[in-house]
Amino acid sequence: MLKGSGIILQNEKGEFLLHLRDDKTPILTNQWCLIGGGIEKGEDIKKTLKREVKEEANLDIEELKFFKKFPFNNKDIFIFSTKVNNSENKLKIGEGKKLKFFNEKDLISLIESLNYSNPYLKTIKEFIDLNKRS
């Protein structure tokens, strides 16, 4: 099975980065999503995520922690999490319509208000719920 990736990225304030995809993407078009993408030949998942975060948000990430795997669109999607410091100064959109950091309350409100559901948003909500319990 093919593999894909996504990253739950938090800044120093504990806010979560979402990426508003544009109409150039064939999947989850015009939807809020995690940064991520397909794994290119010769890459492992961590290398893919570092490349995607740099391409889509101009951020450098180091430590990646595995969160979960789920099937979506004929791929196994691997979700990792990380934190980034001084992100506001470096953030620059490279793909899509918009990048935005959401605090936990605003992120949950956004997810609950959307007229669509995607597994990436469901996963970030699970991540928040799990961290509240621990």
Secondary structure by P-SEA (a helix, b strand, c coil): cbbbbcccccccccbbbbbbccccccccccccccccccccccccaaaaaaaaaaacccccccbbbbcccccccccbbbbbbbcccccccccccccccbbbbbcaaaaaaaaaacccccaaaaaaaaaaaaaaac
